[in-house]
Amino acid sequence: MKKIQSRKSELLQEAYTRRKFVTGAVAGGALLGLNSSSIWAQVSPELTPRTLTGKEFDLSIDYKAVNFTGQEGIATAINGSVPAPILRWRDGDEITLRVSNNLAVDSSIHWHGIILPANMDGVPGMSFDGIKPGETFEYQFTLNQSGTYWYHSHSGYQEQTGMYGAIVIDPKESDPVSYDREYVVVLSDWSDTSPERIYSKLKKMSHYYNFNERTVGDLWQDIKDKGIAQTWNDRAMWNQMRMSDRDIADVTGYTYTYLMNGNAPDQNWQAIFQAGEKVRLRFINAGAMTIFDVRMPGLEMTVVAADGQNIEPVTIDEFRIASAETYDVIVEPSANTAYTIFAQSIDRSGYARGTLTPQAGLSAAVPAMDTRAILGHADMGMDMSGMDMEGMDHSQMDMSGMNMESMDHSEMDHGQMDMSGMNMESMDHSQMDHSQMDMPMQSSLGRAGFGSSNDITHVRSEFGPQVDMRSQNPQNGLNDPGIGLRNHQQLYNRRVLNYGDIKSLYPTLDTREPEREIELHLTGNMSRYMWSMNGIKFADAEPLDLRYGERVRITLINDTMMTHPIHLHGMWSELETGDPQRLPRKHTIIVQPGSKISYLVTADARGSWAYHCHLLYHMMGMFREVRVS
């Protein structure tokens, strides 16, 4: 009976959400002077967004009928386009953008990766009040950079519904990268289900979209490989922790259609080349929740820019691009044949696809997706190097009273613990005051460019039902290409890019040592779908205060088993790669599951800035305000 009532409530909520979404669409049509039937007319997506150039732009935010899946839907478009038009600027120019909101709700545009005054950053409630329905807001700023960037809404879920586009800024002087032609490649994810509905499903059942859970077939294979005892013990551990080793992505190809420049895989977006040319591909991940792994079978790629900044060229076969990251690559097809541009989702539930071809209409074989990854102990931030897992008899462990949600794994040295006679039921965790634990800190911050030398600490706010895991021994994620890519050199002879490969093409501008270090833990409770930093959600968090001009190190520790792309607005994040003279500047940084990574920030932009995970449904909790004064 409860299940029937729950399902009834679910259907009513979906109907209400859909009605609200459609009402907004009709209201938007009224603002445009259109009738509702024209709003609902089927519109095929354009093959490639058009390019707007100059110094002054008029952008209009509207509702648009789209059909990416065979089912009509309503998108949020800029100048009638999904993706939005490509904006082509020039370094040194003063840019003016008049943005008109024809929606029934507030809107905004954030210029992702662009260094500009805080009041032009486009984050409602932080840098400005947002753009009200029927109003126009004028953005104006002077460019002091070049490269590949993008822009998107920072209001509600509008980014998920199509409000994103590419920015290309040409350098003042000659470009250090030589090429014969170029293309922008915008990757994204689309669902016919409204984003409000997606989030509601995740809150009720965090694994709702995950159809890659273990099956009976997997059980028999594990028994065959490991034996009954070890298989039973492994499963018992994961079940007690209420975690899944298949939990790679929250939202999957079950509801998403993955797009390349607004085209579904079967539409096959195409880019033309002539044999012998150098082709520059500017990849942008505008996916709301999707991390892509990109390759072009038969072609190696030379990465020449990361997040818009020129780097020393590095030749690879495959790279991971998280939500909000950008990479520029050069390819040199020598044969008159077509090549597939293949971007598979991190969980291997789907892909975006296009074709680089010498002749329109040609296509190449679409490769099979790689094997789905399985999370391991390292992705939990556990140091298993000293443990003989085969020799451990988990069956003798009394785990019946063990609350894994409230247990702090970080202070346990599993390799030295004899748990065979330990009855976890008899332990009273409630009397343990974790905040008083002795957590030694080294006095030295460590040299600039080489990362933190301080021991990891867990503050009191990380303990409670809002956090279901804490990394015991997080490894540096700098040289880790990530879950699902770690053995591709051995398996497929494919060289995979990792952050340790990236070096700035130019010398580091600020070579000062860090004055202090900020350690932030990316935290959450997957089963409850709660996300936070240091166990505190944004609504309850105090701002991070930086002194204007200071050089600070930020160390991020991922205490979850999911990959998080973290974006700092307004200032560059300079990855500590071990080469302090060539620190790469990024605006978005991947933090691998159960790992840590550090970067340096020069607080050279006064004002209030957003700092958050760029996965849309994590953002509202895993978010901080950074104040520079």
Buried (B, 14 or more C-beta within 10 A) or exposed (E): EEEEEEEEEBEEEBEEBBEBBBEBBBBBBBBBEBEEEEBBEEBEBBBBBEEBEEEEBEBBBBBBBBBBBEEBBBBBBBBBBBBBBBBBBBBBBEBBBBBBBBBBBBBBBBBBBBBBBBBBBBBBEBBBEBBEBEEEBEBBBEBEBBBBBBBBBBBBBBBBBBBBBBBBBBBEEEEEBEBEEBBBBBBBBBBBBBBBBBBBBBEEEBBBBBEBEBEEEEEEEBBEEBEEEBBBBBBBBBEBBBBBBBBBBBBBBEBBBBBBBBBBBEBBBBBBBEEEBBBBBBBBBBBBBBBBBBBBBBBBBBBBBBBBBBBBBBEBBBBBBBBBBBBBBBBBBEEEBBBBBBBBBBBBBBBBBBBBBBEEEBBBEBBEBBEBBBBBBBBBBBBBEEBEEEEBEBEEBBBEEBEBBBBBBBEEEBEEEEBEEBEBEEBEBEEBEBEEEEBEEEEEBBEBBEBBEBEBBBBEBBBEEBBBBBBBBBBBBBEBBBBBBBEBBEEEEBBBBBBBBBBBBBEBEBEEBBEEBBBBBBBBBBBBBBBBBBBBBBEEBEEBEBEEEBBBBBBBBBBBBBBBBBBBBBBBBBBBBBBBEBBBBBBBBBBBBBBBBBBBBBBBBBBBBBBBBBBBBBBBBBBBBBBBE
